[in-house]
């Protein structure tokens, strides 16, 4: 597999009148990996996703989905790509099984093949008990499961997932993460957009950040990630911990002590010093995930 089997976006722009929804998007999402699409509301993520899904044409730039051009050959893209939108549009009177069978037929599968695939996917996403009930009885989380199953009907090599965990309970979220990683391990390209950054970080290999319609350049991301990071430390005896942290610039919150640390090597040295000083450490980790820290830093800079 090479990058042409995934998603390649170069210099893409899209405006609506005077509103530049996507000003300059460029990134690559590779096969066998999960790429996170991160940005605040209004950053252009939805518009970009719609262009990738062949539902909007870019004003400029190029997009390739598994080697196909969504403008010149949308049919080829749709054959290779599964699209899970934030909100599922479904026929409320149809069952989940029938919905999946019809989706298979729309992808030119035979009736027996569509029926067999529907059964496989119902088991995969855990909708067995509701498979033959109208979709109007499904909860938000159950509709998300059906939406994911529908995106997988034709066994696509590329998947676009927009807020896939929305409405899922904690157990279903864990199952989703496992499934996403399994799909990537099978060689698929996955682009996942979500506002739940801690959860997104648990499933993603790479991240694309959008800000004011543009993807953030790699050199800027490297500079942000190279800055001092805050680590949270907890110990059995707070007084012993505070004494050991004297002069480190540590502050406190309701979950422990916050210590600025330059990099992971410095964090390891700090932990070694605390243990050597006899501090009984019970928790030692970054105060925020990498995705969240980068997102907040970029947002803070943009607001200045």
Secondary structure, 3 states (H helix, E strand, C coil): CCHHHCEEEEEEEEEECCEEEEEEEEEEECCCCEEEEECCCCCCHHHHHHHHCCCCCCCEEEEEECCECCCCCHHHHHHHEEEECCCCCCCCCCEHHHHHHHHHHHCCCCHHHHHHHHHHHHHHHCCHHHCCCEHHHCCHHHHHHHHHHHHHCCCCCEEEEECCCCCCCHHHHHHHHHHHHHHHHCCCEEEEECCCHHHHHHHCCEEEEEECCEECCHHHHHHHHCCCEEEEEEECCHHHHHHHCCCCCCEEECCEEEEEECCHHHHHHHHHHHHHCCCCEEEEEECCCHHHHHHHHHHHHHHC
